[in-house]
Amino acid sequence: MTKYIIQGGKPLYGELEVSGAKNAAVAIIPAALLVDGTCRIENIPRISDVTMLLGILKQMGARVGVVNKNTVDIDCSRVSGTRATFDDMRRIRASYYLLGALLGRYGSASVAMPGGCNFGGIRPIDQHIKGFTAMGASVSVKNGIVTAETAGRAAGAVVYIDVVSVGATINIMLSAALAEGRTVIENAAKEPHIVDLANFLNSMGADIKGAGTNVIKINGVQRLSGGSYSIIPDQIEAGTYMVAAAGAGGSVAVKNVIPKHLVSISGKLREMGVDVYEGEDAVVVTREAPLRRTNIKTQPYPGFPTDMQPQISTILCLARGTSVVTEGVWDNRFRYAGELVKMGGVIQVSGRTAIIEGVPALTGAPLRSCDLRAGAAMVIAGLCAGGVTEIEGVEYIERGYEDIVGKLRGLGADIRSVYAPDKRSLPIRA
Ligand code: EPU
């Protein structure tokens, strides 16, 4: 068990490179199942979700070659089965993309579903199933395993998604790339990683148009062939460091980003009195004056991302005045608020709304991360607070942030990762 120890209250100065996008990587890796031949994937983030997903593909018979730290070759030509029901599958939510990929490639998929959501709410897949069914699949869910089957190739269909869903949009794209005929996804999600998946598939020979708009048209092709592709930079990792710099103060150049993907975050930081300069592939965040209050409502892209809500709410605890944060995507994403209260934050949560009264300072405390983005918020809180903050549950953070400790230390933060035995697992002496 590892924990982070942060001596807070130091401003951040310097520059860092953002890694490849987690949520693009976890869609593109399963998409390799659709390809005949080897896919070289570059700018892959070194995070535990990626390691686990590559491990799952290997267990299924894929050959995975590590070319260098951020590049892998994946060859799925030896994958024989269409069942992916290993224990690891339950630990990574994006394993459900194997459903769309296996269904699209082999007309059959049996995939273990991840358990309940670690930020508190239910994560339904009814819209994924609606898409597969429209494409001619029979779908059943039994004993935690989802099975989808078509007689022959999946059939192109028009699918209207009832709730804008990243996962359903991606899964339908995966099952449609090799389907018979044309699939149209209406009310599709528009996140940058959806465009990235479409670009990956198109670079391997798929015919997908409209990704990034709310109507995506996929003309099924007979075959995808190997090639190489570089994943886009991670919008949420970039936003996390932008917010860290805004909270702790100082001046940080966040490099290897697509500034257009960050406009909702840059806009909110400017409302809070933070200077954000946009270059071609970098943003520079400088904060010298006290933070000002603002309101946030999370929405699907291009709205303010739900995956940045815990981080920005953390620094709103230190902004002058009262801020209202409304969660527009998930039912229950304020579980971390209790940890900020331990540090002196004043937050009242009611349903999908949090009311935050800014305080002049937070104080270090022992904290426990309960999910990936909540964990990132704990780190930001520790950097901003006076005194020492210890964070447990960092395995959540390392699911999605490559070398967060090293990157923050490079900006002058006093953060260490230390081994700490899990006392709860030790035998109790009678
Ligand atoms: N929804 C349904 N039915 C469905 C699917 C979704 O009702 O069949 C609802 C959900 O309950 C939620 C909303 O639709 O209220 C949006 O869910 P979506 O399907 O877009 O979420 P997801 O695909 O499961 C991805 C990201 C999440 C991110 C959301 C929203 C990946 C692997 N995960 O999840 O990222 O919060 O989109 O942008 O791409 C994270 O990175 O920390 C993370 C949780």
Residues whose N, C-alpha, C, O or C-beta is under 5 A from the ligand:
A	BS01	EPU	N23 A94 I122 R123 P124 I125 D126 Q127 H128 V163 V164 S165 V166 G167 A168 T306 D307 V329 W330 L372 R373
